[in-house]
Amino acid sequence: MKKLHQINKLDEMLIYLNSLHPKYIDFNLNRIKRLMKKLDNPEKKLPLVVHIAGTNGKGSTLSFMKHIAEEYGLKVNCYLSPHLIKFNERIVINGQIIADKLLFKMLKEVAIKNNNAKITFFEITTAVAFLVFSKFKSDLCIIETGLGGKLDATNILEKKNIVALTKIGFDHKEFLGRTLRQITLEKCGILKKSTPVVIGQQRSKYVENLILKEAKIKQAPQIKRFCIPKNWKLGLSGDHQYNNAEIAVTVMRTIYKDIKCSTIKKGLYKTQWPGRLQTISNGKLFSERQKITLIDGAHNIDGAIVINDHLKTLNAGKWTIILGMMNNKDVINFIKKIEKQTDMVFLTPIENQINSFSATQLSKKLKRFDFKTMNFNTLEQAISRAPKDKPLLITGSLYLIGKILEKN
């Protein structure tokens, strides 16, 4: 491992930052608070801030907001995770992904201030994002939590103009809690006194009531969601996206009272967000396919329900599934939700992810199902063997989808 003063490449810097803490995830705001103080608290120098938490739909909601804001003529900075192909995707300055040269410069500046102290990768990169946003001013900053809410590194933000909560469900139970109550309360940790909150439609009345109770306790006024007509066209596929779009529209209408419906409709229609029920019909991996190919980064039960609902609307028959998942995910219950749509499942590890299931491990978990499974060493092998005259779905992880987009 090179020492900090010897590092002069972006990939080397990212490797170095990953080495500063033995745990990838370790909820504790003290480390980032210490670092932000050394940086003169850039998080306190941001313009209008929207803070988003939830289990599913954060990225789509952020993207809807961004496109509406840009259609309105605003400069928008965004912080999101994870990335699909390269880290730069996480930091967006005035609508553009941060350039390598600037990213390296800012990472090094923050790393020097951190001075080899223990800090997680997400904490230090969050510090970088806030420093960048304080230097490159925008009209609006949209900040997405990484994991959870209360102890998420982004929650050092004290000045928020509005908070949004997307759909909450089971995911990352080893960090957020084993019960829906624990997970919901952790997500609600981003609520602040007198800061309005927009609450997305929840799958369970229990979760909705819990959120409302927390909002009341924290004196965070709830903003009633704007209802989007079903004949409004969205740039993202799936009926579930209307819920995410409603959150985004409500947030924008709350902040910008004079925004026109025509502006909102154009923004919603122009919205793009790769890897979410995305249809792929060309590129070197899929050029010979005769039937529809979908990719989706869903990795939890709610995500699988969304996929199942969408596949029903397509009425394309039984699907071949290519599945790759991280080893902390609930494979069995994920597959149960799309079982009726499935013809066979091709299993593959996720390249360069040491914590992904191997094809053999996935195969053992799926023995109870009636459909046929096949193991492959690589994603490319699985795609090449998938029947070209049957619909194909590739899912299970955003990391897997990132590999597809990178290679295609």
BABA-813423 format. One record per residue (C-alpha): residue in three letters; z negated, x negated, y negated. Coordinates in steps of 0.1 Angstrom, whole numbers, plus 5000, padded with zeros to 4 digits. Example, Ala and Ser with C-alpha at 12.3 -4.5 7.8 and 13.67 -1.06 7.14 Angstrom:
BEGIN
PT  res    c3    c1    c2
PT  ALA  4922  4877  5045
PT  SER  4929  4863  5011
// end
This chain:
BEGIN
PT  res    c3    c1    c2
PT  MET  5000  5000  5000
PT  LYS  5010  4986  4966
PT  LYS  4985  4984  4938
PT  LEU  4991  5007  4908
PT  HIS  5004  4979  4885
PT  GLN  5030  4970  4912
PT  ILE  5044  5005  4915
PT  ASN  5078  5010  4897
PT  LYS  5094  5038  4917
PT  LEU  5087  5075  4918
PT  ASP  5084  5079  4956
PT  GLU  5059  5049  4957
PT  MET  5039  5065  4929
PT  LEU  5036  5098  4948
PT  ILE  5026  5080  4980
PT  TYR  4999  5061  4960
PT  LEU  4985  5094  4945
PT  ASN  4983  5109  4980
PT  SER  4961  5080  4990
PT  LEU  4934  5085  4964
PT  HIS  4914  5111  4985
PT  PRO  4910  5112  5023
PT  LYS  4913  5150  5022
PT  TYR  4945  5168  5011
PT  ILE  4925  5198  5001
PT  ASP  4889  5195  4988
PT  PHE  4877  5223  4965
PT  ASN  4857  5207  4937
PT  LEU  4866  5209  4900
PT  ASN  4844  5180  4889
PT  ARG  4870  5154  4897
PT  ILE  4897  5170  4876
PT  LYS  4873  5179  4848
PT  ARG  4864  5142  4846
PT  LEU  4900  5132  4845
PT  MET  4910  5158  4819
PT  LYS  4882  5146  4796
PT  LYS  4897  5110  4798
PT  LEU  4931  5126  4788
PT  ASP  4915  5143  4758
PT  ASN  4917  5178  4775
PT  PRO  4954  5186  4773
PT  GLU  4948  5219  4790
PT  LYS  4931  5231  4758
PT  LYS  4963  5224  4738
PT  LEU  4987  5247  4755
PT  PRO  5004  5277  4739
PT  LEU  5004  5312  4755
PT  VAL  4993  5309  4791
PT  VAL  4998  5332  4820
PT  HIS  4978  5323  4851
PT  ILE  4989  5337  4885
PT  ALA  4970  5339  4918
PT  GLY  4975  5357  4951
PT  THR  4985  5351  4987
PT  ASN  5022  5363  4986
PT  GLY  5046  5367  4958
PT  LYS  5033  5341  4932
PT  GLY  5065  5322  4931
PT  SER  5087  5352  4928
PT  THR  5065  5368  4901
PT  LEU  5066  5335  4882
PT  SER  5104  5334  4885
PT  PHE  5108  5370  4872
PT  MET  5086  5362  4842
PT  LYS  5105  5330  4835
PT  HIS  5139  5347  4836
PT  ILE  5127  5376  4814
PT  ALA  5112  5352  4789
PT  GLU  5143  5331  4787
PT  GLU  5165  5362  4783
PT  TYR  5141  5370  4754
PT  GLY  5149  5336  4739
PT  LEU  5117  5318  4747
PT  LYS  5111  5282  4758
PT  VAL  5091  5283  4790
PT  ASN  5071  5257  4809
PT  CYS  5061  5264  4845
PT  TYR  5038  5248  4870
PT  LEU  5042  5259  4907
PT  SER  5039  5247  4943
PT  PRO  5049  5238  4968
PT  HIS  5083  5223  4961
PT  LEU  5113  5228  4985
PT  ILE  5133  5196  4982
PT  LYS  5117  5173  4956
PT  PHE  5084  5171  4938
PT  ASN  5100  5175  4904
PT  GLU  5105  5212  4911
PT  ARG  5068  5218  4905
PT  ILE  5069  5209  4868
PT  VAL  5095  5228  4847
PT  ILE  5099  5219  4810
PT  ASN  5117  5244  4788
PT  GLY  5134  5258  4818
PT  GLN  5145  5225  4833
PT  ILE  5130  5206  4862
PT  ILE  5113  5174  4849
PT  ALA  5134  5143  4851
PT  ASP  5125  5114  4874
PT  LYS  5120  5089  4845
PT  LEU  5097  5112  4826
PT  LEU  5078  5123  4857
PT  PHE  5072  5087  4867
PT  LYS  5060  5077  4832
PT  MET  5035  5107  4831
PT  LEU  5023  5101  4866
PT  LYS  5016  5065  4858
PT  GLU  4998  5073  4826
PT  VAL  4975  5097  4843
PT  ALA  4970  5074  4873
PT  ILE  4959  5046  4850
PT  LYS  4934  5069  4833
PT  ASN  4921  5080  4867
PT  ASN  4915  5043  4876
PT  ASN  4916  5046  4914
PT  ALA  4889  5072  4914
PT  LYS  4888  5097  4943
PT  ILE  4909  5127  4935
PT  THR  4932  5150  4955
PT  PHE  4970  5149  4951
PT  PHE  4971  5185  4937
PT  GLU  4943  5178  4912
PT  ILE  4960  5147  4897
PT  THR  4994  5163  4896
PT  THR  4979  5194  4879
PT  ALA  4965  5170  4853
PT  VAL  5000  5156  4849
PT  ALA  5015  5190  4844
PT  PHE  4990  5200  4817
PT  LEU  4995  5167  4800
PT  VAL  5033  5171  4800
PT  PHE  5030  5207  4787
PT  SER  5007  5195  4759
PT  LYS  5033  5169  4748
PT  PHE  5065  5191  4753
PT  LYS  5056  5223  4736
PT  SER  5070  5256  4747
PT  ASP  5065  5293  4737
PT  LEU  5049  5302  4770
PT  CYS  5033  5284  4800
PT  ILE  5033  5301  4834
PT  ILE  5008  5285  4857
PT  GLU  5006  5293  4894
PT  THR  4975  5284  4915
PT  GLY  4980  5261  4944
PT  LEU  4954  5276  4967
PT  GLY  4927  5302  4961
PT  GLY  4916  5306  4925
PT  LYS  4880  5300  4916
PT  LEU  4880  5263  4927
PT  ASP  4917  5257  4923
PT  ALA  4925  5228  4901
PT  THR  4945  5250  4877
PT  ASN  4914  5270  4870
PT  ILE  4901  5244  4846
PT  LEU  4921  5265  4821
PT  GLU  4897  5282  4798
PT  LYS  4922  5296  4774
PT  LYS  4944  5322  4792
PT  ASN  4963  5350  4775
PT  ILE  4967  5371  4806
PT  VAL  4961  5368  4843
PT  ALA  4982  5382  4872
PT  LEU  4971  5389  4908
PT  THR  4998  5393  4934
PT  LYS  4993  5407  4969
PT  ILE  4963  5393  4987
PT  GLY  4960  5388  5024
PT  PHE  4950  5364  5052
PT  ASP  4962  5328  5047
PT  HIS  4945  5294  5046
PT  LYS  4914  5309  5061
PT  GLU  4900  5274  5068
PT  PHE  4897  5268  5030
PT  LEU  4894  5303  5015
PT  GLY  4871  5321  5040
PT  ARG  4875  5339  5073
PT  THR  4872  5374  5058
PT  LEU  4895  5394  5034
PT  ARG  4865  5398  5011
PT  GLN  4859  5360  5009
PT  ILE  4896  5354  5002
PT  THR  4899  5381  4976
PT  LEU  4868  5369  4957
PT  GLU  4882  5334  4957
PT  LYS  4915  5346  4942
PT  CYS  4896  5367  4917
PT  GLY  4879  5335  4904
PT  ILE  4907  5331  4879
PT  LEU  4896  5362  4860
PT  LYS  4880  5356  4826
PT  LYS  4860  5377  4803
PT  SER  4881  5396  4778
PT  THR  4913  5382  4794
PT  PRO  4936  5411  4805
PT  VAL  4946  5412  4842
PT  VAL  4977  5428  4858
PT  ILE  4970  5437  4894
PT  GLY  4999  5439  4919
PT  GLN  5001  5466  4945
PT  GLN  4978  5457  4974
PT  ARG  4984  5464  5011
PT  SER  4948  5476  5015
PT  LYS  4927  5499  4994
PT  TYR  4897  5478  5002
PT  VAL  4912  5447  4985
PT  GLU  4923  5468  4955
PT  ASN  4888  5482  4950
PT  LEU  4873  5448  4954
PT  ILE  4896  5434  4927
PT  LEU  4888  5463  4904
PT  LYS  4851  5457  4909
PT  GLU  4854  5420  4901
PT  ALA  4875  5427  4870
PT  LYS  4848  5451  4858
PT  ILE  4820  5426  4865
PT  LYS  4839  5399  4846
PT  GLN  4849  5423  4818
PT  ALA  4885  5415  4823
PT  PRO  4905  5446  4811
PT  GLN  4931  5459  4836
PT  ILE  4966  5466  4823
PT  LYS  4984  5495  4840
PT  ARG  5015  5483  4858
PT  PHE  5049  5493  4845
PT  CYS  5069  5512  4871
PT  ILE  5104  5498  4876
PT  PRO  5131  5524  4886
PT  LYS  5146  5516  4920
PT  ASN  5181  5517  4904
PT  TRP  5172  5485  4885
PT  LYS  5189  5456  4902
PT  LEU  5168  5426  4910
PT  GLY  5182  5391  4916
PT  LEU  5159  5387  4946
PT  SER  5163  5406  4980
PT  GLY  5138  5429  4996
PT  ASP  5120  5461  4984
PT  HIS  5087  5441  4982
PT  GLN  5102  5423  4952
PT  TYR  5098  5454  4931
PT  ASN  5061  5449  4932
PT  ASN  5064  5413  4920
PT  ALA  5089  5424  4893
PT  GLU  5065  5451  4881
PT  ILE  5037  5425  4877
PT  ALA  5061  5402  4857
PT  VAL  5074  5430  4835
PT  THR  5039  5443  4827
PT  VAL  5028  5408  4818
PT  MET  5058  5403  4795
PT  ARG  5055  5437  4779
PT  THR  5018  5431  4772
PT  ILE  5023  5398  4755
PT  TYR  5056  5407  4737
PT  LYS  5053  5442  4725
PT  ASP  5088  5444  4710
PT  ILE  5107  5432  4741
PT  LYS  5136  5455  4749
PT  CYS  5143  5472  4783
PT  SER  5178  5458  4782
PT  THR  5164  5422  4780
PT  ILE  5140  5429  4808
PT  LYS  5168  5443  4831
PT  LYS  5190  5413  4824
PT  GLY  5161  5389  4832
PT  LEU  5153  5407  4865
PT  TYR  5189  5407  4876
PT  LYS  5194  5370  4868
PT  THR  5163  5359  4886
PT  GLN  5168  5334  4914
PT  TRP  5141  5319  4938
PT  PRO  5154  5300  4967
PT  GLY  5140  5304  5002
PT  ARG  5129  5340  4999
PT  LEU  5151  5363  5020
PT  GLN  5180  5341  5009
PT  THR  5214  5346  5025
PT  ILE  5233  5315  5033
PT  SER  5270  5318  5041
PT  ASN  5284  5282  5036
PT  GLY  5274  5246  5036
PT  LYS  5278  5221  5064
PT  LEU  5250  5236  5086
PT  PHE  5263  5272  5085
PT  SER  5301  5270  5078
PT  GLU  5311  5282  5112
PT  ARG  5288  5312  5115
PT  GLN  5303  5346  5118
PT  LYS  5272  5367  5112
PT  ILE  5246  5369  5085
PT  THR  5221  5340  5082
PT  LEU  5188  5345  5063
PT  ILE  5162  5319  5054
PT  ASP  5127  5328  5044
PT  GLY  5096  5306  5039
PT  ALA  5072  5332  5051
PT  HIS  5042  5317  5070
PT  ASN  5016  5345  5072
PT  ILE  5013  5380  5085
PT  ASP  5021  5398  5052
PT  GLY  5052  5376  5049
PT  ALA  5063  5386  5084
PT  ILE  5058  5423  5075
PT  VAL  5081  5418  5045
PT  ILE  5107  5401  5068
PT  ASN  5105  5429  5093
PT  ASP  5109  5456  5067
PT  HIS  5140  5439  5053
PT  LEU  5156  5433  5087
PT  LYS  5153  5470  5094
PT  THR  5173  5478  5062
PT  LEU  5201  5454  5073
PT  ASN  5205  5472  5107
PT  ALA  5223  5441  5120
PT  GLY  5209  5443  5156
PT  LYS  5187  5418  5173
PT  TRP  5182  5385  5156
PT  THR  5181  5349  5168
PT  ILE  5150  5333  5152
PT  ILE  5146  5296  5145
PT  LEU  5109  5290  5140
PT  GLY  5090  5260  5127
PT  MET  5053  5263  5115
PT  MET  5024  5243  5104
PT  ASN  4996  5240  5129
PT  ASN  4971  5260  5109
PT  LYS  4992  5292  5110
PT  ASP  4988  5323  5131
PT  VAL  5020  5320  5152
PT  ILE  5013  5349  5176
PT  ASN  5005  5375  5150
PT  PHE  5034  5363  5128
PT  ILE  5059  5368  5156
PT  LYS  5043  5402  5166
PT  LYS  5054  5416  5133
PT  ILE  5091  5408  5139
PT  GLU  5091  5410  5177
PT  LYS  5111  5443  5178
PT  GLN  5139  5426  5158
PT  THR  5141  5395  5179
PT  ASP  5166  5386  5206
PT  MET  5155  5350  5212
PT  VAL  5135  5323  5194
PT  PHE  5145  5287  5190
PT  LEU  5115  5264  5183
PT  THR  5115  5232  5163
PT  PRO  5090  5209  5147
PT  ILE  5092  5204  5109
PT  GLU  5107  5170  5100
PT  ASN  5083  5146  5083
PT  GLN  5053  5170  5086
PT  ILE  5027  5155  5108
PT  ASN  5007  5188  5108
PT  SER  5035  5210  5121
PT  PHE  5035  5225  5156
PT  SER  5057  5207  5181
PT  ALA  5083  5229  5198
PT  THR  5062  5226  5230
PT  GLN  5031  5238  5213
PT  LEU  5049  5268  5198
PT  SER  5064  5276  5232
PT  LYS  5030  5278  5249
PT  LYS  5018  5302  5222
PT  LEU  5048  5325  5226
PT  LYS  5047  5327  5265
PT  ARG  5032  5362  5263
PT  PHE  5064  5377  5247
PT  ASP  5094  5390  5266
PT  PHE  5121  5373  5246
PT  LYS  5136  5340  5256
PT  THR  5125  5308  5239
PT  MET  5142  5274  5237
PT  ASN  5128  5241  5224
PT  PHE  5146  5217  5202
PT  ASN  5138  5182  5188
PT  THR  5154  5189  5154
PT  LEU  5164  5217  5131
PT  GLU  5200  5207  5132
PT  GLN  5201  5210  5170
PT  ALA  5186  5245  5169
PT  ILE  5211  5256  5143
PT  SER  5241  5242  5162
PT  ARG  5230  5261  5194
PT  ALA  5224  5294  5177
PT  PRO  5249  5320  5188
PT  LYS  5275  5323  5160
PT  ASP  5282  5360  5167
PT  LYS  5245  5371  5162
PT  PRO  5225  5373  5130
PT  LEU  5202  5343  5125
PT  LEU  5169  5341  5107
PT  ILE  5152  5308  5100
PT  THR  5115  5311  5090
PT  GLY  5079  5301  5094
PT  SER  5074  5275  5066
PT  LEU  5086  5267  5031
PT  TYR  5087  5231  5043
PT  LEU  5112  5241  5070
PT  ILE  5133  5260  5044
PT  GLY  5132  5230  5021
PT  LYS  5147  5209  5048
PT  ILE  5176  5234  5052
PT  LEU  5183  5234  5015
PT  GLU  5182  5196  5014
PT  LYS  5205  5191  5043
PT  ASN  5230  5219  5036
// end
